[in-house]
Amino acid sequence: MWVRDLFARRRQWWTLRFLATGDSYPSLSFAFRIAPSTICNIIKEVCIVLWQILSPLYLKPMNKEKWISIINDFYNIWQLPNCMGSIDGKHVRIHAPSHSGSLYVNYKNFFSIVLLAVCDARYSFTYVDVGAYGSQSDGGILKNSIFGKRLLNGTLGVPQHLPLPNTEVSVPTFFVGDEGFPLQVNLLRPYSKRKVGAHPQDELIFNYSLCAFCRLSRARRVIENTFGIMVARFRIFHRNINAEPQTVDGIIKAAVCLHNFIKSENSSKQLYCNSNFIDREENGALIKGDWRKEVPQQNAFGNISEAHLRFGNRNSARNAWSFRNYIKDYLNNPEGSDICPWQCDHIQRTE
C-alpha cells in the first residue's frame, strides 16, 4: 500500500513540475529515469484527475448571490457598475496536430488551442471553455459555447436588472469584452475605431484604448492580468506544448483549477500573486505588473434620472447599441462621474 501511495505522490509531483517549469517530456524522462511515453500518460491522467477534483470546488457553478458579489467588486474596485465579469480568449501555443490542416492556425500565424474565459474582479476564473480551434474567432467560440448559448437565451441565472449608483434607474447587467466579441445588451465592447476623425470625449471616457483608467479598459484589463498571472506561474505556457489536442485541453483545465485553488488558499499570504505582480494605479499613473516581465512576448443621455429605457427581444443589435450609449452617458454625467472624478482630466492628458 505504501508503495502505491508513494508512486501516486510522485505522479502528482511530476505533473506539477511539468506545469510549473515547462520541462519537456525527454527532460522529465531523463530526470526521473522513466520512459517519455510513460511520462506523457502520467501527465495526461493526473491533469484529468486535477480537473475532476478541483473544478467542483474552485470553479463552481454560479448563482445570483455570487453574481451580486462580483458586481459589487467591479463597482468598488474598478468603478464600473452592473459588470458581472471580464471575458476574453487566450491562444495557447501547440505543435501542429497531425492531419489538422489550417484548423489550429490563428490570425497570428501559429498553431493554438483557445481558452475562452470569464473572470471576476479579483483575478479568479468563473467560467472557462477549452478546446476551440485557433482559427475560430472569440465571438464564434462564445456563440457555440454553453456559456454563450445560456447568455443569449437568458438561462445563465444572472441578475437581469439592477439600479445604477446614484440613480433609481434599473438597467441590465453585463459582461465586458474587446472588439472580438459582438455587441449585445449583456455584453459590452468598446466603440469601434472611426473611419474619419477621432472619438468624442464621452466615447473616449468609455473605452479610450490608450487610457488604463477609462471605465471599460480598466475592467477588461482584469482578464488580461488573470491570463498573465497564470501564464507567468505555469511556465508550460511559455513554449509550444508538444501533445495531442485532448491532452493540451487537460493541461489547460488543470492549470485553470490550480490557479483558482492557489489564489483562494494563499490569498492572505500573497505568495502566488502579490500587489506588485498585477497592474496597479499609483499617483494617477499606470504601473505595469511584474507578470509582464516573466511572460514571453509573442510575435507573431441628458439627465439619466429622467430616462425611460425599454429592452426587448426584438431589434437586439439596436438595443445593444442604445444600451452602450446609455452606459456611456451615465459615466459622463454627474451621477456616474462622481464615482470616478478624475476621468476627464486623465483623458485630456493622454490625448
C-alpha positions in Angstrom: 0.0 0.0 0.0 2.7 2.5 0.9 4.5 1.8 -2.4 1.3 2.6 -4.3 0.8 5.9 -2.3 4.4 6.9 -2.9 4.1 6.3 -6.6 0.8 8.3 -6.6 2.5 11.2 -4.9 5.4 11.1 -7.3 3.0 11.1 -10.3 1.4 14.3 -8.9 4.9 15.8 -8.3 6.0 15.1 -11.9 2.8 16.7 -13.3 3.1 19.8 -11.1 6.8 20.1 -12.1 5.8 19.8 -15.8 3.2 22.6 -15.4 5.3 24.9 -13.3 8.6 24.6 -15.1 7.6 23.8 -18.6 10.1 20.9 -18.8 9.8 18.7 -21.9 8.9 15.0 -21.8 12.5 14.0 -22.6 13.8 16.3 -19.9 11.5 14.7 -17.3 12.3 11.3 -18.6 16.0 11.8 -18.1 15.5 13.4 -14.6 13.3 10.6 -13.3 14.5 7.6 -15.3 11.1 6.9 -16.8 10.2 6.5 -20.5 8.8 9.6 -22.2 5.7 7.7 -23.2 5.1 6.8 -19.5 5.6 10.5 -18.5 3.1 11.6 -21.2 0.5 9.1 -19.9 1.0 10.1 -16.3 0.6 13.9 -17.0 -2.5 13.2 -19.1 -4.1 11.1 -16.3 -3.2 13.5 -13.4 -4.4 16.6 -15.3 -7.8 14.8 -15.7 -7.9 14.0 -12.0 -7.0 17.5 -11.0 -9.9 18.9 -13.1 -12.3 16.3 -11.7 -11.4 17.1 -8.1 -10.7 20.8 -8.1 -13.3 22.2 -10.6 -16.3 21.4 -8.4 -14.6 23.2 -5.5 -12.9 26.2 -7.2 -14.8 26.6 -10.4 -18.3 26.2 -9.0 -21.5 26.9 -11.0 -22.5 30.5 -10.3 -25.7 31.6 -8.5 -27.3 35.0 -8.1 -25.6 35.7 -4.8 -22.2 35.1 -6.3 -23.1 37.3 -9.3 -24.1 40.1 -7.0 -20.8 39.8 -5.1 -18.8 40.1 -8.4 -20.9 43.1 -9.5 -20.1 44.8 -6.1 -16.4 44.0 -6.5 -16.3 45.5 -10.1 -18.0 48.6 -8.8 -15.9 49.1 -5.7 -12.5 48.2 -7.3 -12.9 49.3 -10.9 -15.8 51.8 -10.6 -17.8 50.1 -13.4 -21.4 49.4 -12.2 -23.5 46.3 -13.1 -20.5 44.5 -14.5 -20.6 40.7 -14.0 -17.1 39.9 -15.4 -14.5 40.4 -18.0 -14.3 37.9 -20.9 -11.5 37.2 -23.4 -9.8 34.4 -25.3 -6.3 33.2 -24.8 -4.4 31.3 -27.6 -2.2 28.5 -26.2 0.7 27.5 -28.5 0.8 23.9 -29.6 2.7 21.9 -32.1 0.8 21.2 -35.3 -1.6 18.3 -34.8 -1.4 15.6 -37.5 -3.7 15.9 -40.5 -5.3 19.1 -39.0 -4.7 21.4 -42.0 -5.3 25.0 -41.0 -7.9 24.4 -38.3 -5.5 25.3 -35.5 -3.7 28.2 -37.3 -4.8 31.5 -35.7 -4.6 35.1 -37.0 -1.1 35.4 -35.5 0.1 32.6 -37.8 0.9 29.9 -35.2 -0.9 26.8 -34.1 -3.1 27.2 -31.0 -6.0 26.0 -28.9 -8.2 28.7 -27.5 -9.0 29.2 -23.8 -12.2 31.3 -23.6 -12.6 32.6 -20.0 -14.6 34.9 -17.8 -13.0 36.2 -14.6 -14.2 38.2 -11.6 -12.7 41.5 -10.3 -10.1 39.6 -8.2 -8.4 37.7 -11.0 -10.1 34.4 -10.5 -11.7 32.4 -13.3 -15.5 32.0 -13.1 -16.1 30.2 -16.4 -13.8 28.6 -19.0 -14.3 26.9 -22.4 -11.3 24.9 -23.6 -10.6 23.2 -26.9 -11.7 25.6 -29.7 -9.6 25.7 -32.8 -7.2 28.5 -33.1 -8.7 29.6 -36.4 -12.0 30.4 -34.7 -12.8 34.0 -33.6 -13.6 34.8 -30.0 -17.2 35.8 -31.0 -17.7 32.5 -32.8 -16.3 30.5 -29.8 -18.6 32.3 -27.4 -21.6 31.7 -29.7 -21.0 28.0 -29.8 -20.1 27.6 -26.1 -22.5 26.5 -23.4 -21.9 29.8 -21.6 -22.7 31.9 -24.7 -25.8 30.0 -25.5 -27.2 30.4 -22.0 -26.2 34.1 -22.0 -28.1 34.6 -25.3 -31.3 32.7 -24.3 -31.4 34.2 -20.8 -30.9 30.9 -18.8 -27.5 31.8 -17.3 -29.1 32.7 -13.9 -27.6 36.2 -13.7 -29.4 39.2 -12.2 -31.3 40.8 -15.1 -31.6 44.4 -13.9 -30.0 46.4 -11.1 -30.2 50.1 -10.3 -27.2 52.3 -11.3 -25.4 54.0 -8.4 -26.8 57.5 -7.5 -30.0 56.8 -9.6 -33.2 54.9 -9.3 -33.0 53.6 -12.9 -32.6 49.9 -13.3 -30.6 48.7 -16.3 -29.4 45.2 -17.5 -26.2 43.7 -16.0 -23.4 42.9 -18.5 -20.0 41.4 -19.2 -17.2 43.4 -20.9 -15.1 42.2 -23.8 -12.9 43.5 -26.5 -13.6 44.2 -30.2 -13.5 40.4 -30.9 -17.0 40.0 -29.4 -20.3 41.0 -30.8 -22.1 44.0 -29.1 -25.1 42.8 -27.1 -27.1 44.3 -24.3 -25.5 42.0 -21.8 -22.0 42.0 -23.5 -20.5 45.5 -23.9 -17.4 46.2 -26.1 -15.6 49.4 -27.0 -16.7 51.8 -29.7 -15.1 50.8 -33.0 -12.4 53.0 -34.5 -13.9 55.7 -36.6 -13.0 55.9 -40.3 -13.0 59.7 -40.2 -12.0 61.8 -37.2 -11.4 60.8 -33.6 -13.8 59.7 -30.9 -15.6 62.4 -28.9 -14.6 62.7 -25.3 -17.6 60.9 -23.9 -16.7 57.8 -26.0 -13.1 58.2 -25.0 -14.0 58.0 -21.4 -16.0 54.9 -22.1 -13.3 53.0 -24.0 -10.2 55.0 -24.8 -7.7 52.3 -25.7 -4.6 54.0 -24.5 -6.0 55.0 -21.2 -5.6 52.5 -18.4 -8.1 54.4 -16.3 -11.1 54.6 -18.6 -14.1 52.6 -17.3 -14.2 49.8 -19.9 -10.5 49.4 -20.4 -9.9 49.1 -16.6 -12.5 46.3 -16.4 -11.2 44.5 -19.5 -7.6 44.7 -18.1 -8.7 42.3 -15.4 -8.9 39.3 -17.7 -5.6 40.2 -19.3 -3.9 40.2 -15.9 -5.7 36.9 -15.0 -4.2 35.2 -18.0 -0.9 36.9 -17.4 -0.7 35.6 -13.8 -1.5 32.0 -14.8 1.0 32.1 -17.7 3.7 33.6 -15.6 3.3 31.0 -12.8 2.8 27.9 -15.1 5.7 28.1 -17.5 4.3 25.3 -19.6 2.6 28.1 -21.5 5.9 29.8 -22.3 6.5 27.3 -25.1 4.8 25.2 -27.7 3.1 22.3 -26.0 4.0 19.1 -27.8 1.0 16.9 -27.1 -2.3 15.8 -28.7 -5.1 18.4 -28.6 -7.0 16.3 -26.0 -4.0 16.3 -23.7 -3.5 20.0 -24.1 -7.1 20.6 -23.1 -6.5 18.7 -19.9 -3.3 20.6 -19.2 -5.1 23.9 -19.6 -8.0 22.8 -17.4 -5.6 21.7 -14.7 -3.8 25.0 -14.8 -7.0 27.0 -14.5 -8.2 24.9 -11.5 -4.7 25.2 -9.8 -4.8 29.0 -10.4 -8.1 29.4 -8.6 -7.1 26.9 -5.9 -3.8 28.7 -5.1 -5.3 32.2 -5.2 -8.1 31.0 -2.9 -5.9 29.2 -0.4 -3.0 31.7 -0.4 -4.8 35.0 -0.7 -3.7 36.3 2.7 0.0 35.3 2.2 0.1 36.7 -1.4 2.8 34.2 -2.4 1.2 33.4 -5.7 0.1 36.9 -6.7 1.2 39.9 -4.6 0.3 43.5 -5.2 3.3 44.2 -7.4 2.6 41.3 -9.7 -0.5 42.8 -11.2 -1.2 46.2 -12.9 -1.9 48.9 -10.4 -2.5 52.7 -10.2 -0.2 54.9 -8.3 -0.5 58.7 -8.2 -2.5 58.9 -11.4 -0.2 56.6 -13.4 -0.4 53.0 -14.5 2.3 50.8 -13.1 2.5 47.6 -15.1 2.6 44.3 -13.1 5.7 42.2 -12.8 4.0 39.3 -14.6 4.7 41.1 -17.8 8.4 40.6 -17.2 8.0 36.8 -17.0 5.6 36.2 -19.8 7.4 35.9 -23.2 6.2 38.3 -26.0 4.5 36.6 -28.9 5.4 37.7 -32.4 3.6 36.9 -34.4 -28.1 60.5 -22.4 -29.4 64.1 -20.9 -30.4 63.6 -17.2 -30.2 59.9 -16.6 -32.8 60.0 -13.8 -35.4 61.1 -16.3 -34.6 58.4 -18.9 -37.1 55.7 -19.8 -35.5 52.5 -21.1 -37.1 49.5 -22.8 -35.1 46.5 -23.7 -37.0 43.8 -25.6 -36.1 40.7 -27.6 -36.6 42.4 -31.0 -34.0 44.5 -32.7 -31.3 43.1 -30.4 -28.5 45.0 -32.2 -30.3 48.3 -31.9 -31.0 47.6 -28.2 -27.3 46.8 -27.6 -26.2 49.9 -29.3 -28.6 52.0 -27.3 -27.6 50.4 -24.1 -23.9 51.0 -24.6 -24.7 54.7 -25.4 -26.8 54.8 -22.2 -24.0 53.5 -20.1 -21.6 55.9 -21.8 -23.9 58.8 -21.0 -24.2 57.6 -17.4 -20.4 57.5 -17.0 -20.1 61.1 -18.4 -23.0 62.6 -16.3 -22.7 63.8 -12.7 -24.3 60.6 -11.4 -21.6 58.4 -12.9 -18.6 60.7 -12.9 -19.0 61.1 -9.1 -17.6 57.6 -8.6 -14.6 58.3 -10.8 -14.0 62.1 -10.7 -10.5 62.1 -12.4 -11.6 60.5 -15.7 -12.0 63.8 -17.7 -8.6 65.2 -16.6 -6.8 61.9 -17.4 -8.4 61.7 -20.9 -7.3 65.2 -21.7 -3.7 64.5 -20.5 -3.5 61.3 -22.6 -4.9 62.8 -25.9 
